[in-house]
Each structure stands twice: as structure tokens, then as C-alpha cells.
Amino acid sequence: MKFIFLPIICLSILVAFKPYRETDLYDSSGNAAAFIDDYLADRVIYLWDGSPEAYLVQTDVFGFNGKHLGWFEKGILRDNDGKVVATIKEAADKITVDGSLKGLKKMLPEKKFHDMPPIRPYFSALWSLTRLNDFLKSGTSN
């Protein structure tokens, strides 16, 4: 009987301790500039310095002010016009440079009720003229 419960207990412990993962995001210059904390249900996007700026609800990206910022699909972060703002290393169309040490994650701000996502535009291969930092920070200002 003891041998039956031991595997169940071990499996329960493994499920409780979900592997911690962060996904680095690279800007239009190929520099690591932000990262996604995949630990929480609503994955949070932080700037490299540790400032929480946005979060994901499935593929939609929202600022903490409730503003819909864009989409994150197939490793590409896009703005509301469908242009590329950042990518993961595997989806990058340029040489990427890993950043220095990441800053400590700061406390999450309170989430406002978020907008309804707009109709998705055609997803372009063009890069947005908006820098990644500015794109993300637009979700924290009112």
C-alpha cells in the first residue's frame, strides 16, 4: 500500500513546483530589452531593468492601465497595426545580442479593467517605428 502512494506524492510535488521560465524579447536592433515571466497565469512582460510594463491574456498584450497594446504569437510581439515590436531569439530575422544582467523584478502594479481587443490586422513582417520600451511604457501611462 505504501508503494502505491509514494509515486502519487512525488507526482503531486512535481506538479506543485512548476518549472520557472523567462522568455527574452529582442528589439529591432537585436538587443535583449525585455522578458516575459511565464510563471503566473497572466504572463507579465518586464523591461530588462525589472519594471513590469504589460501582461498577456492568451495572445493579447495589455498594459496595466487596461490599454490593448498588441499581440504575442509565434514568438513575435506585434503592435495594434500588426507590425513587429520584438521577437524571441528563435523568431528574430537578425543577429541577437544577449543583455547584461536582468534587474530585479519590481512589484506588479494594479491591473485596470482591460479594453476589448481590436480586430486583428494583417500581421506584417515590417518592424514598427515604435521602440520596444516606448511600446511597453504606453501600457503604464494613463
C-alpha atoms as one frame of an Amber mdcrd trajectory, in Angstrom:
protein
   0.000   0.000   0.000   2.864   2.386   0.831   4.362   1.782  -2.617   1.176
   2.971  -4.318   1.084   6.333  -2.535   4.768   7.164  -2.976   4.537   7.784
  -6.774   1.362   9.829  -6.276   3.051  12.016  -3.658   6.131  12.513  -5.881
   3.955  13.455  -8.851   1.991  15.927  -6.704   5.209  17.620  -5.611   6.434
  17.918  -9.212   3.132  19.477 -10.352   3.168  21.945  -7.446   6.649  23.194
  -8.377   6.100  24.328 -11.948   9.404  24.981 -13.739  10.246  28.670 -13.716
  10.821  30.146 -17.140  11.511  33.545 -18.635  11.376  34.335 -22.336  13.735
  37.067 -23.557  12.477  39.594 -26.106  14.781  41.275 -28.628  14.120  44.746
 -30.056  14.540  45.998 -33.635  18.302  46.357 -33.079  18.597  42.732 -31.962
  19.275  43.646 -28.329  17.641  41.836 -25.408  15.432  44.572 -23.980  12.528
  42.859 -22.186  11.411  39.455 -20.947   8.226  37.565 -20.263   7.800  35.934
 -16.868   5.951  32.716 -17.719   5.353  31.750 -14.092   1.972  33.398 -13.493
  -1.312  32.640 -15.304  -1.271  36.148 -16.813   2.302  36.202 -18.043   3.976
  39.535 -17.252   6.273  41.453 -19.606   9.128  43.243 -17.848  11.670  45.669
 -19.222  15.252  44.455 -18.802  15.627  46.636 -15.688  12.834  44.659 -13.942
   9.959  47.136 -14.437   6.641  45.356 -15.073   5.021  47.045 -18.073   2.390
  44.731 -19.589   0.821  41.299 -19.350  -0.520  38.631 -21.673  -4.006  37.185
 -21.720  -3.648  34.291 -24.148  -2.176  36.094 -27.186  -3.398  39.620 -26.325
  -0.968  42.095 -24.732  -2.426  44.594 -22.260  -0.858  47.403 -20.290  -1.618
  47.631 -16.594  -3.678  50.729 -17.470  -6.063  48.395 -19.351  -4.988  49.518
 -22.820  -4.670  46.847 -25.504  -1.120  47.098 -26.855  -0.922  44.272 -29.372
  -0.416  40.544 -29.752   2.249  37.979 -28.955   2.103  34.965 -31.271   4.684
  32.519 -32.563   7.444  34.351 -30.715   6.645  37.759 -32.240   5.324  40.757
 -30.285   3.235  42.996 -32.565   1.585  46.369 -32.110  -2.071  47.122 -32.887
  -1.103  47.856 -36.507   0.311  44.329 -36.877   3.940  45.471 -37.092   6.765
  43.732 -35.230   7.946  45.362 -31.994  10.049  42.492 -30.586  10.795  38.817
 -31.137  12.205  35.884 -29.270  15.666  34.746 -30.391  14.309  31.876 -32.489
  11.962  34.180 -34.442  14.468  37.012 -34.966  15.394  37.991 -38.513  18.700
  39.495 -37.367  21.641  38.790 -35.121  20.629  38.987 -31.470  22.722  40.161
 -28.540  22.002  38.869 -25.049  21.666  41.619 -22.476  23.594  42.243 -19.333
  22.234  41.007 -16.016  18.479  41.477 -15.692  17.272  43.842 -12.998  15.319
  42.567 -10.021  11.618  42.320 -10.750   9.684  45.176  -9.214   6.250  44.825
  -7.655   3.344  44.491 -10.062   1.034  47.496 -10.369  -2.709  47.089 -10.014
  -4.424  45.991 -13.210  -7.227  48.182 -14.554 -10.111  46.613 -16.456  -8.748
  45.952 -19.892 -10.138  47.033 -23.267 -11.778  44.701 -25.692  -9.108  43.673
 -28.177  -9.479  45.381 -31.555  -9.936  43.407 -34.737  -6.605  41.851 -35.605
  -4.918  43.474 -38.570  -2.847  41.736 -41.188   0.391  40.693 -39.446   3.218
  42.347 -41.329   6.883  41.353 -41.464   7.779  45.056 -41.147   9.204  46.395
 -37.909   7.272  49.112 -36.111   8.855  52.551 -35.797   7.894  52.486 -32.104
  10.747  51.331 -29.867  10.031  48.368 -27.587  10.474  50.415 -24.387   8.059
  53.103 -25.612   5.584  50.472 -26.787   5.533  48.777 -23.379   5.527  52.011
 -21.374   2.383  53.151 -23.216   0.600  50.469 -21.174   1.522  52.032 -17.839
   0.693  55.676 -18.543  -2.897  56.910 -18.490
